[in-house]
């Protein structure tokens, strides 16, 4: 399943929308095992417990997490 971060009309998805764990992995371009490793190391975004066995993350939280990982490159 490919996750498209654009809405039907080409608009950005809402910050409050919840992504499943697999959607989060696909959106960020890594495998399920890499996503699990990031979470286990405590280096991922804050997740929401959706049910006993499912977690998710909001689009806004994912954006904040991505912003926290930006690095400066030498020019």
CHARMM internal coordinates of N, CA and C (Angstrom, degrees):
IC EDIT
DIST 1 N 1 CA 1.4550
DIST 1 CA 1 C 1.5158
ANGL 1 N 1 CA 1 C 109.09
DIST 1 C 2 N 1.2880
ANGL 1 CA 1 C 2 N 116.98
DIHE 1 N 1 CA 1 C 2 N 123.81
DIST 2 N 2 CA 1.4584
ANGL 1 C 2 N 2 CA 121.27
DIHE 1 CA 1 C 2 N 2 CA 175.76
DIST 2 CA 2 C 1.5051
ANGL 2 N 2 CA 2 C 108.68
DIHE 1 C 2 N 2 CA 2 C -94.42
DIST 2 C 3 N 1.3151
ANGL 2 CA 2 C 3 N 115.74
DIHE 2 N 2 CA 2 C 3 N 132.84
DIST 3 N 3 CA 1.4545
ANGL 2 C 3 N 3 CA 121.17
DIHE 2 CA 2 C 3 N 3 CA -179.00
DIST 3 CA 3 C 1.5127
ANGL 3 N 3 CA 3 C 109.39
DIHE 2 C 3 N 3 CA 3 C -97.33
DIST 3 C 4 N 1.3137
ANGL 3 CA 3 C 4 N 116.93
DIHE 3 N 3 CA 3 C 4 N 126.04
DIST 4 N 4 CA 1.4550
ANGL 3 C 4 N 4 CA 122.70
DIHE 3 CA 3 C 4 N 4 CA 179.33
DIST 4 CA 4 C 1.5230
ANGL 4 N 4 CA 4 C 108.79
DIHE 3 C 4 N 4 CA 4 C -104.11
DIST 4 C 5 N 1.3520
ANGL 4 CA 4 C 5 N 118.63
DIHE 4 N 4 CA 4 C 5 N 113.03
DIST 5 N 5 CA 1.4572
ANGL 4 C 5 N 5 CA 120.53
DIHE 4 CA 4 C 5 N 5 CA -178.20
DIST 5 CA 5 C 1.5259
ANGL 5 N 5 CA 5 C 114.05
DIHE 4 C 5 N 5 CA 5 C -74.22
DIST 5 C 6 N 1.3152
ANGL 5 CA 5 C 6 N 118.01
DIHE 5 N 5 CA 5 C 6 N 8.72
DIST 6 N 6 CA 1.4602
ANGL 5 C 6 N 6 CA 121.89
DIHE 5 CA 5 C 6 N 6 CA 177.91
DIST 6 CA 6 C 1.5273
ANGL 6 N 6 CA 6 C 109.09
DIHE 5 C 6 N 6 CA 6 C -104.78
DIST 6 C 7 N 1.3028
ANGL 6 CA 6 C 7 N 116.12
DIHE 6 N 6 CA 6 C 7 N 143.38
DIST 7 N 7 CA 1.4549
ANGL 6 C 7 N 7 CA 120.55
DIHE 6 CA 6 C 7 N 7 CA 175.86
DIST 7 CA 7 C 1.5218
ANGL 7 N 7 CA 7 C 110.72
DIHE 6 C 7 N 7 CA 7 C -72.86
DIST 7 C 8 N 1.3243
ANGL 7 CA 7 C 8 N 116.56
DIHE 7 N 7 CA 7 C 8 N 178.92
DIST 8 N 8 CA 1.4590
ANGL 7 C 8 N 8 CA 121.15
DIHE 7 CA 7 C 8 N 8 CA -178.51
DIST 8 CA 8 C 1.5260
ANGL 8 N 8 CA 8 C 112.41
DIHE 7 C 8 N 8 CA 8 C -59.42
DIST 8 C 9 N 1.3140
ANGL 8 CA 8 C 9 N 117.15
DIHE 8 N 8 CA 8 C 9 N -35.41
DIST 9 N 9 CA 1.4592
ANGL 8 C 9 N 9 CA 120.75
DIHE 8 CA 8 C 9 N 9 CA -177.93
DIST 9 CA 9 C 1.5326
ANGL 9 N 9 CA 9 C 111.97
DIHE 8 C 9 N 9 CA 9 C -93.29
DIST 9 C 10 N 1.3455
ANGL 9 CA 9 C 10 N 117.23
DIHE 9 N 9 CA 9 C 10 N 11.46
DIST 10 N 10 CA 1.4508
ANGL 9 C 10 N 10 CA 120.67
DIHE 9 CA 9 C 10 N 10 CA 179.57
DIST 10 CA 10 C 1.5198
ANGL 10 N 10 CA 10 C 113.99
DIHE 9 C 10 N 10 CA 10 C 84.11
DIST 10 C 11 N 1.3368
ANGL 10 CA 10 C 11 N 117.01
DIHE 10 N 10 CA 10 C 11 N 7.72
DIST 11 N 11 CA 1.4593
ANGL 10 C 11 N 11 CA 119.65
DIHE 10 CA 10 C 11 N 11 CA 178.93
DIST 11 CA 11 C 1.5267
ANGL 11 N 11 CA 11 C 109.29
DIHE 10 C 11 N 11 CA 11 C -88.28
DIST 11 C 12 N 1.3128
ANGL 11 CA 11 C 12 N 116.90
DIHE 11 N 11 CA 11 C 12 N 156.67
DIST 12 N 12 CA 1.4579
ANGL 11 C 12 N 12 CA 121.52
DIHE 11 CA 11 C 12 N 12 CA 178.69
DIST 12 CA 12 C 1.5214
ANGL 12 N 12 CA 12 C 109.90
DIHE 11 C 12 N 12 CA 12 C -66.55
DIST 12 C 13 N 1.3211
ANGL 12 CA 12 C 13 N 115.69
DIHE 12 N 12 CA 12 C 13 N 148.64
DIST 13 N 13 CA 1.4581
ANGL 12 C 13 N 13 CA 119.68
DIHE 12 CA 12 C 13 N 13 CA 178.59
DIST 13 CA 13 C 1.5195
ANGL 13 N 13 CA 13 C 110.01
DIHE 12 C 13 N 13 CA 13 C -75.22
DIST 13 C 14 N 1.3171
ANGL 13 CA 13 C 14 N 115.94
DIHE 13 N 13 CA 13 C 14 N 155.51
DIST 14 N 14 CA 1.4602
ANGL 13 C 14 N 14 CA 122.88
DIHE 13 CA 13 C 14 N 14 CA -176.72
DIST 14 CA 14 C 1.5195
ANGL 14 N 14 CA 14 C 112.26
DIHE 13 C 14 N 14 CA 14 C -66.61
DIST 14 C 15 N 1.3278
ANGL 14 CA 14 C 15 N 115.85
DIHE 14 N 14 CA 14 C 15 N 147.05
DIST 15 N 15 CA 1.4561
ANGL 14 C 15 N 15 CA 121.28
DIHE 14 CA 14 C 15 N 15 CA 176.63
DIST 15 CA 15 C 1.5255
ANGL 15 N 15 CA 15 C 111.84
DIHE 14 C 15 N 15 CA 15 C -62.31
DIST 15 C 16 N 1.3323
ANGL 15 CA 15 C 16 N 118.06
DIHE 15 N 15 CA 15 C 16 N -27.00
DIST 16 N 16 CA 1.4588
ANGL 15 C 16 N 16 CA 121.46
DIHE 15 CA 15 C 16 N 16 CA -177.91
DIST 16 CA 16 C 1.5233
ANGL 16 N 16 CA 16 C 113.47
DIHE 15 C 16 N 16 CA 16 C -84.36
DIST 16 C 17 N 1.3101
ANGL 16 CA 16 C 17 N 117.78
DIHE 16 N 16 CA 16 C 17 N -10.26
DIST 17 N 17 CA 1.4571
ANGL 16 C 17 N 17 CA 120.41
DIHE 16 CA 16 C 17 N 17 CA -179.28
DIST 17 CA 17 C 1.5221
ANGL 17 N 17 CA 17 C 109.43
DIHE 16 C 17 N 17 CA 17 C -64.72
DIST 17 C 18 N 1.3295
ANGL 17 CA 17 C 18 N 116.44
DIHE 17 N 17 CA 17 C 18 N 138.14
DIST 18 N 18 CA 1.4597
ANGL 17 C 18 N 18 CA 121.35
DIHE 17 CA 17 C 18 N 18 CA -178.87
DIST 18 CA 18 C 1.5211
ANGL 18 N 18 CA 18 C 109.76
DIHE 17 C 18 N 18 CA 18 C -97.24
DIST 18 C 19 N 1.3200
ANGL 18 CA 18 C 19 N 115.25
DIHE 18 N 18 CA 18 C 19 N 127.50
DIST 19 N 19 CA 1.4619
ANGL 18 C 19 N 19 CA 122.31
DIHE 18 CA 18 C 19 N 19 CA 175.46
DIST 19 CA 19 C 1.5228
ANGL 19 N 19 CA 19 C 108.56
DIHE 18 C 19 N 19 CA 19 C -95.95
DIST 19 C 20 N 1.3205
ANGL 19 CA 19 C 20 N 116.70
DIHE 19 N 19 CA 19 C 20 N 140.16
DIST 20 N 20 CA 1.4615
ANGL 19 C 20 N 20 CA 119.37
DIHE 19 CA 19 C 20 N 20 CA 172.84
DIST 20 CA 20 C 1.5196
ANGL 20 N 20 CA 20 C 108.21
DIHE 19 C 20 N 20 CA 20 C -70.19
DIST 20 C 21 N 1.3180
ANGL 20 CA 20 C 21 N 116.65
DIHE 20 N 20 CA 20 C 21 N 167.54
DIST 21 N 21 CA 1.4598
ANGL 20 C 21 N 21 CA 120.67
DIHE 20 CA 20 C 21 N 21 CA 179.03
DIST 21 CA 21 C 1.5237
ANGL 21 N 21 CA 21 C 110.43
DIHE 20 C 21 N 21 CA 21 C -57.83
DIST 21 C 22 N 1.3277
ANGL 21 CA 21 C 22 N 117.75
DIHE 21 N 21 CA 21 C 22 N -44.49
DIST 22 N 22 CA 1.4711
ANGL 21 C 22 N 22 CA 120.18
DIHE 21 CA 21 C 22 N 22 CA -179.65
DIST 22 CA 22 C 1.5194
ANGL 22 N 22 CA 22 C 112.23
DIHE 21 C 22 N 22 CA 22 C -67.44
DIST 22 C 23 N 1.3255
ANGL 22 CA 22 C 23 N 118.19
DIHE 22 N 22 CA 22 C 23 N -38.00
DIST 23 N 23 CA 1.4610
ANGL 22 C 23 N 23 CA 120.70
DIHE 22 CA 22 C 23 N 23 CA 175.78
DIST 23 CA 23 C 1.5226
ANGL 23 N 23 CA 23 C 110.11
DIHE 22 C 23 N 23 CA 23 C -62.45
DIST 23 C 24 N 1.3387
ANGL 23 CA 23 C 24 N 116.58
DIHE 23 N 23 CA 23 C 24 N -40.19
DIST 24 N 24 CA 1.4594
ANGL 23 C 24 N 24 CA 120.97
DIHE 23 CA 23 C 24 N 24 CA 178.01
DIST 24 CA 24 C 1.5256
ANGL 24 N 24 CA 24 C 110.58
DIHE 23 C 24 N 24 CA 24 C -61.83
DIST 24 C 25 N 1.3321
ANGL 24 CA 24 C 25 N 116.41
DIHE 24 N 24 CA 24 C 25 N -45.28
DIST 25 N 25 CA 1.4687
ANGL 24 C 25 N 25 CA 120.15
DIHE 24 CA 24 C 25 N 25 CA 178.52
DIST 25 CA 25 C 1.5257
ANGL 25 N 25 CA 25 C 110.61
DIHE 24 C 25 N 25 CA 25 C -60.55
DIST 25 C 26 N 1.3346
ANGL 25 CA 25 C 26 N 117.00
DIHE 25 N 25 CA 25 C 26 N -48.35
DIST 26 N 26 CA 1.4654
ANGL 25 C 26 N 26 CA 121.19
DIHE 25 CA 25 C 26 N 26 CA -178.99
DIST 26 CA 26 C 1.5210
ANGL 26 N 26 CA 26 C 111.70
DIHE 25 C 26 N 26 CA 26 C -62.60
DIST 26 C 27 N 1.3219
ANGL 26 CA 26 C 27 N 116.95
DIHE 26 N 26 CA 26 C 27 N -42.66
DIST 27 N 27 CA 1.4546
ANGL 26 C 27 N 27 CA 121.44
DIHE 26 CA 26 C 27 N 27 CA -179.40
DIST 27 CA 27 C 1.5303
ANGL 27 N 27 CA 27 C 111.28
DIHE 26 C 27 N 27 CA 27 C -61.00
DIST 27 C 28 N 1.3293
ANGL 27 CA 27 C 28 N 116.42
DIHE 27 N 27 CA 27 C 28 N -35.81
DIST 28 N 28 CA 1.4623
ANGL 27 C 28 N 28 CA 121.30
DIHE 27 CA 27 C 28 N 28 CA -177.96
DIST 28 CA 28 C 1.5201
ANGL 28 N 28 CA 28 C 113.36
DIHE 27 C 28 N 28 CA 28 C -94.24
DIST 28 C 29 N 1.3275
ANGL 28 CA 28 C 29 N 117.16
DIHE 28 N 28 CA 28 C 29 N -0.98
DIST 29 N 29 CA 1.4577
ANGL 28 C 29 N 29 CA 121.07
DIHE 28 CA 28 C 29 N 29 CA 172.10
DIST 29 CA 29 C 1.5136
ANGL 29 N 29 CA 29 C 115.75
DIHE 28 C 29 N 29 CA 29 C 77.33
DIST 29 C 30 N 1.3307
ANGL 29 CA 29 C 30 N 116.89
DIHE 29 N 29 CA 29 C 30 N 30.56
DIST 30 N 30 CA 1.4521
ANGL 29 C 30 N 30 CA 117.64
DIHE 29 CA 29 C 30 N 30 CA 174.70
DIST 30 CA 30 C 1.5151
ANGL 30 N 30 CA 30 C 111.47
DIHE 29 C 30 N 30 CA 30 C -132.38
DIST 30 C 31 N 1.3335
ANGL 30 CA 30 C 31 N 115.38
DIHE 30 N 30 CA 30 C 31 N 165.83
DIST 31 N 31 CA 1.4605
ANGL 30 C 31 N 31 CA 121.77
DIHE 30 CA 30 C 31 N 31 CA -176.48
DIST 31 CA 31 C 1.5281
ANGL 31 N 31 CA 31 C 110.92
DIHE 30 C 31 N 31 CA 31 C -76.56
DIST 31 C 32 N 1.3237
ANGL 31 CA 31 C 32 N 114.48
DIHE 31 N 31 CA 31 C 32 N 167.72
DIST 32 N 32 CA 1.4607
ANGL 31 C 32 N 32 CA 121.22
DIHE 31 CA 31 C 32 N 32 CA 177.30
DIST 32 CA 32 C 1.5294
ANGL 32 N 32 CA 32 C 110.62
DIHE 31 C 32 N 32 CA 32 C -58.94
DIST 32 C 33 N 1.3307
ANGL 32 CA 32 C 33 N 117.01
DIHE 32 N 32 CA 32 C 33 N -43.46
DIST 33 N 33 CA 1.4677
ANGL 32 C 33 N 33 CA 119.72
DIHE 32 CA 32 C 33 N 33 CA -177.90
DIST 33 CA 33 C 1.5292
ANGL 33 N 33 CA 33 C 111.03
DIHE 32 C 33 N 33 CA 33 C -66.28
DIST 33 C 34 N 1.3180
ANGL 33 CA 33 C 34 N 118.10
DIHE 33 N 33 CA 33 C 34 N -37.20
DIST 34 N 34 CA 1.4635
ANGL 33 C 34 N 34 CA 120.59
DIHE 33 CA 33 C 34 N 34 CA 176.45
DIST 34 CA 34 C 1.5207
ANGL 34 N 34 CA 34 C 110.09
DIHE 33 C 34 N 34 CA 34 C -66.03
DIST 34 C 35 N 1.3270
ANGL 34 CA 34 C 35 N 117.29
DIHE 34 N 34 CA 34 C 35 N -41.77
DIST 35 N 35 CA 1.4640
ANGL 34 C 35 N 35 CA 121.10
DIHE 34 CA 34 C 35 N 35 CA 176.46
DIST 35 CA 35 C 1.5177
ANGL 35 N 35 CA 35 C 111.58
DIHE 34 C 35 N 35 CA 35 C -59.66
DIST 35 C 36 N 1.3306
ANGL 35 CA 35 C 36 N 116.75
DIHE 35 N 35 CA 35 C 36 N -43.47
DIST 36 N 36 CA 1.4608
ANGL 35 C 36 N 36 CA 121.09
DIHE 35 CA 35 C 36 N 36 CA 178.42
DIST 36 CA 36 C 1.5250
ANGL 36 N 36 CA 36 C 111.04
DIHE 35 C 36 N 36 CA 36 C -63.57
DIST 36 C 37 N 1.3260
ANGL 36 CA 36 C 37 N 116.33
DIHE 36 N 36 CA 36 C 37 N -38.49
DIST 37 N 37 CA 1.4625
ANGL 36 C 37 N 37 CA 120.95
DIHE 36 CA 36 C 37 N 37 CA 178.80
DIST 37 CA 37 C 1.5331
ANGL 37 N 37 CA 37 C 110.95
DIHE 36 C 37 N 37 CA 37 C -65.23
DIST 37 C 38 N 1.3266
ANGL 37 CA 37 C 38 N 116.89
DIHE 37 N 37 CA 37 C 38 N -41.66
DIST 38 N 38 CA 1.4626
ANGL 37 C 38 N 38 CA 121.43
DIHE 37 CA 37 C 38 N 38 CA 178.31
DIST 38 CA 38 C 1.5271
ANGL 38 N 38 CA 38 C 110.12
DIHE 37 C 38 N 38 CA 38 C -61.91
DIST 38 C 39 N 1.3242
ANGL 38 CA 38 C 39 N 116.83
DIHE 38 N 38 CA 38 C 39 N -45.48
DIST 39 N 39 CA 1.4633
ANGL 38 C 39 N 39 CA 121.66
DIHE 38 CA 38 C 39 N 39 CA -179.61
DIST 39 CA 39 C 1.5243
ANGL 39 N 39 CA 39 C 110.89
DIHE 38 C 39 N 39 CA 39 C -65.13
DIST 39 C 40 N 1.3294
ANGL 39 CA 39 C 40 N 116.89
DIHE 39 N 39 CA 39 C 40 N -44.66
DIST 40 N 40 CA 1.4707
ANGL 39 C 40 N 40 CA 121.26
DIHE 39 CA 39 C 40 N 40 CA -179.41
DIST 40 CA 40 C 1.5220
ANGL 40 N 40 CA 40 C 112.17
DIHE 39 C 40 N 40 CA 40 C -61.83
DIST 40 C 41 N 1.3307
ANGL 40 CA 40 C 41 N 116.28
DIHE 40 N 40 CA 40 C 41 N -33.06
DIST 41 N 41 CA 1.4676
ANGL 40 C 41 N 41 CA 121.30
DIHE 40 CA 40 C 41 N 41 CA 179.76
DIST 41 CA 41 C 1.5301
ANGL 41 N 41 CA 41 C 111.98
DIHE 40 C 41 N 41 CA 41 C -80.61
DIST 41 C 42 N 1.3391
ANGL 41 CA 41 C 42 N 116.83
DIHE 41 N 41 CA 41 C 42 N -5.19
DIST 42 N 42 CA 1.4636
ANGL 41 C 42 N 42 CA 120.38
DIHE 41 CA 41 C 42 N 42 CA -178.99
DIST 42 CA 42 C 1.5128
ANGL 42 N 42 CA 42 C 113.50
DIHE 41 C 42 N 42 CA 42 C 73.69
DIST 42 C 43 N 1.3292
ANGL 42 CA 42 C 43 N 117.09
DIHE 42 N 42 CA 42 C 43 N 24.04
DIST 43 N 43 CA 1.4633
ANGL 42 C 43 N 43 CA 121.13
DIHE 42 CA 42 C 43 N 43 CA -176.40
DIST 43 CA 43 C 1.5223
ANGL 43 N 43 CA 43 C 113.21
DIHE 42 C 43 N 43 CA 43 C -108.44
DIST 43 C 44 N 1.3227
ANGL 43 CA 43 C 44 N 117.80
DIHE 43 N 43 CA 43 C 44 N 7.93
DIST 44 N 44 CA 1.4580
ANGL 43 C 44 N 44 CA 120.97
DIHE 43 CA 43 C 44 N 44 CA -178.81
DIST 44 CA 44 C 1.5080
ANGL 44 N 44 CA 44 C 111.80
DIHE 43 C 44 N 44 CA 44 C -98.51
DIST 44 C 45 N 1.3188
ANGL 44 CA 44 C 45 N 116.31
DIHE 44 N 44 CA 44 C 45 N -177.66
DIST 45 N 45 CA 1.4710
ANGL 44 C 45 N 45 CA 120.59
DIHE 44 CA 44 C 45 N 45 CA 177.04
DIST 45 CA 45 C 1.5270
ANGL 45 N 45 CA 45 C 110.24
DIHE 44 C 45 N 45 CA 45 C -72.08
DIST 45 C 46 N 1.3082
ANGL 45 CA 45 C 46 N 116.32
DIHE 45 N 45 CA 45 C 46 N 170.80
DIST 46 N 46 CA 1.4704
ANGL 45 C 46 N 46 CA 120.65
DIHE 45 CA 45 C 46 N 46 CA 176.00
DIST 46 CA 46 C 1.5269
ANGL 46 N 46 CA 46 C 108.07
DIHE 45 C 46 N 46 CA 46 C -76.23
DIST 46 C 47 N 1.3159
ANGL 46 CA 46 C 47 N 115.77
DIHE 46 N 46 CA 46 C 47 N 127.55
DIST 47 N 47 CA 1.4597
ANGL 46 C 47 N 47 CA 121.88
DIHE 46 CA 46 C 47 N 47 CA -179.31
DIST 47 CA 47 C 1.5142
ANGL 47 N 47 CA 47 C 111.38
DIHE 46 C 47 N 47 CA 47 C -100.37
DIST 47 C 48 N 1.3254
ANGL 47 CA 47 C 48 N 114.94
DIHE 47 N 47 CA 47 C 48 N 159.52
DIST 48 N 48 CA 1.4607
ANGL 47 C 48 N 48 CA 123.70
DIHE 47 CA 47 C 48 N 48 CA 176.84
DIST 48 CA 48 C 1.5190
ANGL 48 N 48 CA 48 C 107.21
DIHE 47 C 48 N 48 CA 48 C -107.62
DIST 48 C 49 N 1.3281
ANGL 48 CA 48 C 49 N 117.62
DIHE 48 N 48 CA 48 C 49 N 134.18
DIST 49 N 49 CA 1.4656
ANGL 48 C 49 N 49 CA 121.52
DIHE 48 CA 48 C 49 N 49 CA 175.47
DIST 49 CA 49 C 1.5263
ANGL 49 N 49 CA 49 C 107.33
DIHE 48 C 49 N 49 CA 49 C -81.15
DIST 49 C 50 N 1.3376
ANGL 49 CA 49 C 50 N 116.93
DIHE 49 N 49 CA 49 C 50 N 107.29
DIST 50 N 50 CA 1.4628
ANGL 49 C 50 N 50 CA 121.84
DIHE 49 CA 49 C 50 N 50 CA -176.77
DIST 50 CA 50 C 1.5205
ANGL 50 N 50 CA 50 C 112.13
DIHE 49 C 50 N 50 CA 50 C -82.04
DIST 50 C 51 N 1.3022
ANGL 50 CA 50 C 51 N 115.96
DIHE 50 N 50 CA 50 C 51 N -36.27
DIST 51 N 51 CA 1.4591
ANGL 50 C 51 N 51 CA 122.52
DIHE 50 CA 50 C 51 N 51 CA 176.01
DIST 51 CA 51 C 1.5190
ANGL 51 N 51 CA 51 C 106.83
DIHE 50 C 51 N 51 CA 51 C -156.61
DIST 51 C 52 N 1.3009
ANGL 51 CA 51 C 52 N 117.24
DIHE 51 N 51 CA 51 C 52 N -172.71
DIST 52 N 52 CA 1.4625
ANGL 51 C 52 N 52 CA 120.36
DIHE 51 CA 51 C 52 N 52 CA -177.87
DIST 52 CA 52 C 1.5266
ANGL 52 N 52 CA 52 C 112.50
DIHE 51 C 52 N 52 CA 52 C -57.47
DIST 52 C 53 N 1.3242
ANGL 52 CA 52 C 53 N 116.82
DIHE 52 N 52 CA 52 C 53 N -35.43
DIST 53 N 53 CA 1.4607
ANGL 52 C 53 N 53 CA 120.41
DIHE 52 CA 52 C 53 N 53 CA -174.97
DIST 53 CA 53 C 1.5255
ANGL 53 N 53 CA 53 C 114.61
DIHE 52 C 53 N 53 CA 53 C -117.47
DIST 53 C 54 N 1.3320
ANGL 53 CA 53 C 54 N 117.86
DIHE 53 N 53 CA 53 C 54 N 3.25
DIST 54 N 54 CA 1.4758
ANGL 53 C 54 N 54 CA 119.77
DIHE 53 CA 53 C 54 N 54 CA -176.34
DIST 54 CA 54 C 1.5181
ANGL 54 N 54 CA 54 C 111.09
DIHE 53 C 54 N 54 CA 54 C -123.28
DIST 54 C 55 N 1.3358
ANGL 54 CA 54 C 55 N 114.60
DIHE 54 N 54 CA 54 C 55 N 139.01
DIST 55 N 55 CA 1.4589
ANGL 54 C 55 N 55 CA 121.15
DIHE 54 CA 54 C 55 N 55 CA 174.37
DIST 55 CA 55 C 1.5197
ANGL 55 N 55 CA 55 C 108.63
DIHE 54 C 55 N 55 CA 55 C -123.62
DIST 55 C 56 N 1.3061
ANGL 55 CA 55 C 56 N 115.48
DIHE 55 N 55 CA 55 C 56 N 159.13
DIST 56 N 56 CA 1.4548
ANGL 55 C 56 N 56 CA 120.83
DIHE 55 CA 55 C 56 N 56 CA 177.32
DIST 56 CA 56 C 1.5125
ANGL 56 N 56 CA 56 C 109.21
DIHE 55 C 56 N 56 CA 56 C -148.18
DIST 56 C 57 N 1.3009
ANGL 56 CA 56 C 57 N 115.74
DIHE 56 N 56 CA 56 C 57 N 170.39
DIST 57 N 57 CA 1.4691
ANGL 56 C 57 N 57 CA 121.63
DIHE 56 CA 56 C 57 N 57 CA 178.52
DIST 57 CA 57 C 1.5232
ANGL 57 N 57 CA 57 C 107.71
DIHE 56 C 57 N 57 CA 57 C -138.51
DIST 57 C 58 N 1.3188
ANGL 57 CA 57 C 58 N 116.42
DIHE 57 N 57 CA 57 C 58 N 142.41
DIST 58 N 58 CA 1.4609
ANGL 57 C 58 N 58 CA 118.77
DIHE 57 CA 57 C 58 N 58 CA 177.79
DIST 58 CA 58 C 1.5249
ANGL 58 N 58 CA 58 C 109.39
DIHE 57 C 58 N 58 CA 58 C -75.52
DIST 58 C 59 N 1.3158
ANGL 58 CA 58 C 59 N 115.08
DIHE 58 N 58 CA 58 C 59 N 154.86
DIST 59 N 59 CA 1.4644
ANGL 58 C 59 N 59 CA 120.70
DIHE 58 CA 58 C 59 N 59 CA 177.80
DIST 59 CA 59 C 1.5252
ANGL 59 N 59 CA 59 C 109.69
DIHE 58 C 59 N 59 CA 59 C -60.47
DIST 59 C 60 N 1.3261
ANGL 59 CA 59 C 60 N 116.81
DIHE 59 N 59 CA 59 C 60 N -40.89
DIST 60 N 60 CA 1.4628
ANGL 59 C 60 N 60 CA 120.42
DIHE 59 CA 59 C 60 N 60 CA 179.61
DIST 60 CA 60 C 1.5187
ANGL 60 N 60 CA 60 C 112.36
DIHE 59 C 60 N 60 CA 60 C -62.72
DIST 60 C 61 N 1.3274
ANGL 60 CA 60 C 61 N 117.28
DIHE 60 N 60 CA 60 C 61 N -42.24
DIST 61 N 61 CA 1.4678
ANGL 60 C 61 N 61 CA 120.77
DIHE 60 CA 60 C 61 N 61 CA 178.39
DIST 61 CA 61 C 1.5222
ANGL 61 N 61 CA 61 C 110.37
DIHE 60 C 61 N 61 CA 61 C -65.38
DIST 61 C 62 N 1.3330
ANGL 61 CA 61 C 62 N 116.79
DIHE 61 N 61 CA 61 C 62 N -38.61
DIST 62 N 62 CA 1.4580
ANGL 61 C 62 N 62 CA 119.85
DIHE 61 CA 61 C 62 N 62 CA 177.44
DIST 62 CA 62 C 1.5325
ANGL 62 N 62 CA 62 C 110.43
DIHE 61 C 62 N 62 CA 62 C -63.43
DIST 62 C 63 N 1.3290
ANGL 62 CA 62 C 63 N 116.69
DIHE 62 N 62 CA 62 C 63 N -41.00
DIST 63 N 63 CA 1.4720
ANGL 62 C 63 N 63 CA 120.09
DIHE 62 CA 62 C 63 N 63 CA 178.18
DIST 63 CA 63 C 1.5279
ANGL 63 N 63 CA 63 C 111.36
DIHE 62 C 63 N 63 CA 63 C -62.36
DIST 63 C 64 N 1.3477
ANGL 63 CA 63 C 64 N 116.20
DIHE 63 N 63 CA 63 C 64 N -42.15
DIST 64 N 64 CA 1.4735
ANGL 63 C 64 N 64 CA 119.71
DIHE 63 CA 63 C 64 N 64 CA 178.21
DIST 64 CA 64 C 1.5286
ANGL 64 N 64 CA 64 C 110.34
DIHE 63 C 64 N 64 CA 64 C -63.63
DIST 64 C 65 N 1.3195
ANGL 64 CA 64 C 65 N 116.48
DIHE 64 N 64 CA 64 C 65 N -41.75
DIST 65 N 65 CA 1.4669
ANGL 64 C 65 N 65 CA 120.91
DIHE 64 CA 64 C 65 N 65 CA 178.64
DIST 65 CA 65 C 1.5294
ANGL 65 N 65 CA 65 C 110.50
DIHE 64 C 65 N 65 CA 65 C -62.36
DIST 65 C 66 N 1.3258
ANGL 65 CA 65 C 66 N 116.74
DIHE 65 N 65 CA 65 C 66 N -45.51
DIST 66 N 66 CA 1.4663
ANGL 65 C 66 N 66 CA 119.62
DIHE 65 CA 65 C 66 N 66 CA 178.29
DIST 66 CA 66 C 1.5247
ANGL 66 N 66 CA 66 C 110.62
DIHE 65 C 66 N 66 CA 66 C -60.81
DIST 66 C 67 N 1.3305
ANGL 66 CA 66 C 67 N 117.53
DIHE 66 N 66 CA 66 C 67 N -42.95
DIST 67 N 67 CA 1.4697
ANGL 66 C 67 N 67 CA 120.99
DIHE 66 CA 66 C 67 N 67 CA -179.58
DIST 67 CA 67 C 1.5349
ANGL 67 N 67 CA 67 C 110.89
DIHE 66 C 67 N 67 CA 67 C -62.54
DIST 67 C 68 N 1.3212
ANGL 67 CA 67 C 68 N 117.12
DIHE 67 N 67 CA 67 C 68 N -34.83
DIST 68 N 68 CA 1.4704
ANGL 67 C 68 N 68 CA 120.44
DIHE 67 CA 67 C 68 N 68 CA -179.48
DIST 68 CA 68 C 1.5240
ANGL 68 N 68 CA 68 C 111.54
DIHE 67 C 68 N 68 CA 68 C -70.28
DIST 68 C 69 N 1.3313
ANGL 68 CA 68 C 69 N 117.56
DIHE 68 N 68 CA 68 C 69 N -16.24
DIST 69 N 69 CA 1.4506
ANGL 68 C 69 N 69 CA 121.59
DIHE 68 CA 68 C 69 N 69 CA -177.61
DIST 69 CA 69 C 1.5262
ANGL 69 N 69 CA 69 C 112.94
DIHE 68 C 69 N 69 CA 69 C -98.90
DIST 69 C 70 N 1.3264
ANGL 69 CA 69 C 70 N 117.35
DIHE 69 N 69 CA 69 C 70 N 2.28
DIST 70 N 70 CA 1.4695
ANGL 69 C 70 N 70 CA 120.03
DIHE 69 CA 69 C 70 N 70 CA 179.65
DIST 70 CA 70 C 1.5293
ANGL 70 N 70 CA 70 C 109.75
DIHE 69 C 70 N 70 CA 70 C -64.74
DIST 70 C 71 N 1.3080
ANGL 70 CA 70 C 71 N 115.28
DIHE 70 N 70 CA 70 C 71 N 141.98
DIST 71 N 71 CA 1.4610
ANGL 70 C 71 N 71 CA 120.45
DIHE 70 CA 70 C 71 N 71 CA 178.59
DIST 71 CA 71 C 1.5251
ANGL 71 N 71 CA 71 C 109.29
DIHE 70 C 71 N 71 CA 71 C -123.28
DIST 71 C 72 N 1.3040
ANGL 71 CA 71 C 72 N 115.40
DIHE 71 N 71 CA 71 C 72 N 151.83
DIST 72 N 72 CA 1.4552
ANGL 71 C 72 N 72 CA 121.23
DIHE 71 CA 71 C 72 N 72 CA 175.96
DIST 72 CA 72 C 1.5293
ANGL 72 N 72 CA 72 C 107.70
DIHE 71 C 72 N 72 CA 72 C -88.47
DIST 72 C 73 N 1.3111
ANGL 72 CA 72 C 73 N 115.69
DIHE 72 N 72 CA 72 C 73 N 136.97
DIST 73 N 73 CA 1.4683
ANGL 72 C 73 N 73 CA 119.90
DIHE 72 CA 72 C 73 N 73 CA 177.35
DIST 73 CA 73 C 1.5163
ANGL 73 N 73 CA 73 C 108.91
DIHE 72 C 73 N 73 CA 73 C -107.57
DIST 73 C 74 N 1.3107
ANGL 73 CA 73 C 74 N 115.25
DIHE 73 N 73 CA 73 C 74 N 149.39
DIST 74 N 74 CA 1.4643
ANGL 73 C 74 N 74 CA 119.98
DIHE 73 CA 73 C 74 N 74 CA 177.94
DIST 74 CA 74 C 1.5087
ANGL 74 N 74 CA 74 C 109.30
DIHE 73 C 74 N 74 CA 74 C -73.38
DIST 74 C 75 N 1.3020
ANGL 74 CA 74 C 75 N 117.10
DIHE 74 N 74 CA 74 C 75 N 133.81
DIST 75 N 75 CA 1.4742
ANGL 74 C 75 N 75 CA 121.28
DIHE 74 CA 74 C 75 N 75 CA -178.25
DIST 75 CA 75 C 1.5055
ANGL 75 N 75 CA 75 C 111.09
DIHE 74 C 75 N 75 CA 75 C -89.14
END
COOR INIT
IC SEED 1 N 1 CA 1 C
IC BUILD
